[in-house]
Structures are given as C-alpha cells and as structure tokens.
Amino acid sequence: MPSSAPPGLRFVLASASPARLATLRAAGLDPEVVVSGVDESGVRAESVAELTAVLAQLKADAVAATLDLGGQDTLVVGCDSMLELDGEAYGKPGAPERAVERWRRMRGRSGILHTGHHVLRLTGADRTVAAAVGSTDVHFADLTEEEIDAYVATGEPLQVAGAFTVDGLGGPFVTRIEGDHHNVVGISLPLLRLLLLDVGVSWPSLWATP
C-alpha cells in the first residue's frame, strides 16, 4: 500500500483526552473526536504495558463500530495511558484521597508511563491494523505534604493517568523524563508516525490545510 493518504481521508481520534487532541493539533493534525465509552474497569492483562495495548484496541474498535463509513477511507486512532509503579497499573485516581495517596507513593521515585496506540485504517471492506506501546521513564520530585495537598486541590491530577501532567500544573513536579515527552502527555508522535506508515498513510498527508 503506498504511503500517502488520498484526498478525503477521514481521521478519527477515539479519545476524550484534551491533551491528546492538543498534541495532535500542535503537530499540524486536526482529527475528528469520537469518544469510545469503553468500560475499563473489568479489563485485565498480564502486564501494565499489555493492558494499555488492550484498552487502546478496545477504544479504537468501539469507535470504528459506531461510524457510518459510507465507503469513505477512514483512519481511527485509539490510545490509553497508565503509570506503572512497583509493577502495578495506575490510571486516573478519580478521587482526591486516592490522588494524595498516589503522590505519597510516587514522590522522590520514578515510574514508567505506558501509552498503548492502536491504529485502524478502514478502506471499503479492507481493515488494516498497526499497534504498539510507547514506554517512558518519569522521575518525580520529592514533594512536600503541602505541595501534594495544593496540587490535588486544583483537581488536575484526578482525571489524568498517574495523577500527574507534564504539560500543565504538574510540570514542576517531574524532574526528568527518559524517552518521548509526547508519550507522557498521552500520544507518542514519533511512534504514531511509524504506525501510520504501516497502514499506508504518511504523516505530512494528514497536515491540516487552511
């Protein structure tokens, strides 16, 4: 399959994450957003990295199933991120007390932020798939109790994987990153570029034009 996208390729991001959308837009892409609604609570896997891969696939497949393709060449990208600490998976804490407890475990230590990527290209009856997991080492500052309480009180850590951001209020609390910065935000642009090539789409072909 040639590595170029024909005119009219529909590009769908199967994610509700504002950070993922902002990252893609900053890189020149402007996908349509369709939220999957996948229930993640009962999903299990043998490793944290594999869990993010499974969830990314579930999200992409769920969104693809809802689309009225009408014969249009369509690209669907699903992603899921989790922090691995001591072999355990940490997604969105959801509640302040859980976010506080999470940061008490994380401070002064490092974890691995895994992001599963699942790309579907639907062309007529053909379905092409490419998938991979990006993993980035993240080192956290040794926060004081006051800093933890203040950060959690902002509400930002409650709805993000690992209870932290690098592109928001949590930035000063991350001392070092080993690997792709974008992967920590929620979508690895270099990895996604390779996956797109695998399904026959070149990155520049997706640049949004005025």
C-alpha positions in Angstrom: 0.0 0.0 0.0 1.5 3.4 -0.9 2.5 5.7 2.0 0.2 8.5 1.2 -3.3 9.4 2.1 -5.8 10.1 -0.7 -7.9 13.2 -0.6 -10.9 12.8 1.7 -9.3 10.5 4.3 -11.4 10.7 7.5 -9.2 10.9 10.6 -10.9 10.0 13.9 -9.3 10.1 17.4 -11.0 7.7 19.7 -10.2 9.6 22.9 -11.8 12.2 25.2 -8.3 13.5 26.2 -7.9 17.2 25.6 -4.1 16.7 25.9 -4.0 14.2 23.1 -6.1 16.4 20.9 -4.0 19.4 21.7 -0.8 17.5 21.0 -2.0 16.4 17.6 -3.2 19.8 16.7 0.1 21.4 17.7 1.8 18.9 15.3 -0.5 20.0 12.4 -3.2 17.4 12.6 -6.9 18.1 13.3 -8.8 14.9 13.9 -12.5 14.4 14.5 -13.0 13.3 18.1 -15.3 10.4 18.9 -15.4 9.1 22.5 -15.5 5.3 22.8 -17.3 4.9 26.1 -15.4 1.7 26.9 -15.8 0.4 30.4 -12.2 -0.1 31.5 -12.9 -1.4 35.0 -13.1 -5.1 34.1 -10.2 -5.3 31.6 -7.2 -7.3 32.7 -3.8 -8.2 31.2 -0.5 -9.8 32.2 1.4 -6.6 32.3 0.7 -2.8 32.5 2.1 -2.3 29.0 -0.2 -5.0 27.6 -3.2 -3.6 29.5 -2.7 -0.2 27.7 -2.5 -2.0 24.4 -5.7 -3.9 25.0 -7.6 -0.8 26.1 -6.3 1.2 23.1 -7.6 -1.6 20.8 -11.0 -1.7 22.6 -11.4 2.0 22.2 -10.5 2.1 18.5 -12.7 -0.9 17.8 -15.6 0.5 19.7 -15.5 3.8 17.9 -15.0 2.2 14.5 -18.1 0.1 15.1 -20.2 3.3 15.6 -19.0 5.1 12.5 -21.1 5.4 9.3 -18.3 4.9 6.9 -20.3 5.2 3.7 -17.3 3.7 1.8 -15.1 6.6 2.9 -11.4 5.8 3.6 -11.2 6.2 7.4 -8.4 6.2 10.0 -9.2 5.6 13.6 -6.6 6.0 16.4 -7.2 4.7 19.9 -4.9 5.4 22.9 -4.7 4.5 26.5 -2.1 5.6 29.2 -1.2 4.2 32.6 1.7 4.7 35.0 3.5 1.6 36.2 4.9 1.8 39.7 6.2 -1.3 41.5 4.6 -3.4 38.8 1.1 -2.0 39.5 -1.1 0.0 37.0 -2.2 3.4 37.9 -4.8 5.2 35.7 -6.9 8.2 36.7 -7.3 8.4 40.5 -10.8 9.9 40.3 -11.0 10.9 43.9 -8.8 13.4 45.9 -7.9 10.9 48.6 -6.6 8.4 46.1 -4.6 11.1 44.3 -3.0 12.1 47.6 -2.1 8.5 48.4 -0.7 8.1 44.9 1.6 11.1 45.2 2.8 9.9 48.6 4.0 6.7 46.8 5.4 8.5 43.7 7.3 11.4 45.2 11.1 11.1 45.0 10.8 8.0 42.9 10.4 7.0 39.2 7.7 5.1 37.3 7.1 4.1 33.7 4.3 5.8 31.7 2.9 3.4 29.1 0.7 4.5 26.3 -0.9 2.0 24.0 -1.6 3.0 20.4 -4.0 1.2 18.1 -4.4 2.4 14.5 -7.2 1.2 12.2 -7.5 2.0 8.5 -10.8 1.1 7.0 -11.0 1.2 3.3 -14.1 -0.4 1.8 -14.1 -4.0 3.0 -10.4 -3.9 3.9 -9.2 -3.4 7.5 -5.5 -2.6 8.2 -4.2 -2.6 11.7 -1.0 -1.3 13.4 -0.4 -1.2 17.1 2.4 -0.6 19.6 3.1 0.6 23.1 5.3 3.6 24.0 7.1 3.5 27.4 8.7 6.4 29.0 10.6 6.7 32.4 9.3 9.5 34.5 11.2 10.8 37.6 9.2 12.7 40.2 10.2 15.4 42.6 10.2 14.7 46.4 7.0 16.8 47.1 6.1 18.1 50.5 2.7 17.3 52.0 1.7 20.9 51.4 2.6 20.6 47.7 0.7 17.4 47.3 -2.4 18.8 49.0 -2.2 22.0 46.9 -1.8 20.1 43.7 -4.6 17.7 44.4 -6.9 20.6 45.4 -6.6 22.0 41.8 -8.4 19.0 40.5 -5.9 18.4 37.7 -4.5 15.1 39.0 -7.9 13.5 39.4 -8.6 12.8 35.7 -5.2 12.1 34.3 -3.2 8.8 34.1 -0.8 8.5 37.0 -2.3 11.6 38.7 0.2 14.0 37.0 0.8 16.0 33.9 4.0 17.3 32.3 2.2 19.9 30.2 0.1 21.5 33.0 0.3 22.3 36.7 2.2 19.1 37.4 5.2 20.1 35.2 7.4 21.4 38.1 6.9 18.1 39.9 8.5 16.0 37.2 12.3 16.3 37.4 13.4 14.1 34.4 11.9 12.1 31.5 13.8 9.4 29.7 12.1 8.8 26.4 9.4 10.5 24.3 7.9 13.5 26.1 4.7 13.3 24.0 4.1 9.7 25.1 3.8 11.0 28.7 1.2 13.6 27.5 -0.8 10.7 26.1 0.2 10.1 22.5 3.7 9.5 21.0 4.0 11.4 17.8 7.2 9.5 16.6 5.5 6.2 17.3 2.2 7.2 15.7 4.1 8.3 12.6 5.5 4.8 12.2 2.2 3.1 12.8 0.6 5.4 10.2 3.3 4.4 7.7 2.4 0.7 8.5 -1.2 1.3 7.3 -0.1 3.3 4.3 -0.5 6.9 5.5 2.3 9.4 5.5 2.3 12.0 8.3 2.6 15.1 6.1 -0.5 13.9 4.2 -2.5 14.5 7.4 -1.4 18.0 8.0 -4.5 20.2 8.2 -4.7 22.9 5.5 -6.5 26.2 5.9 
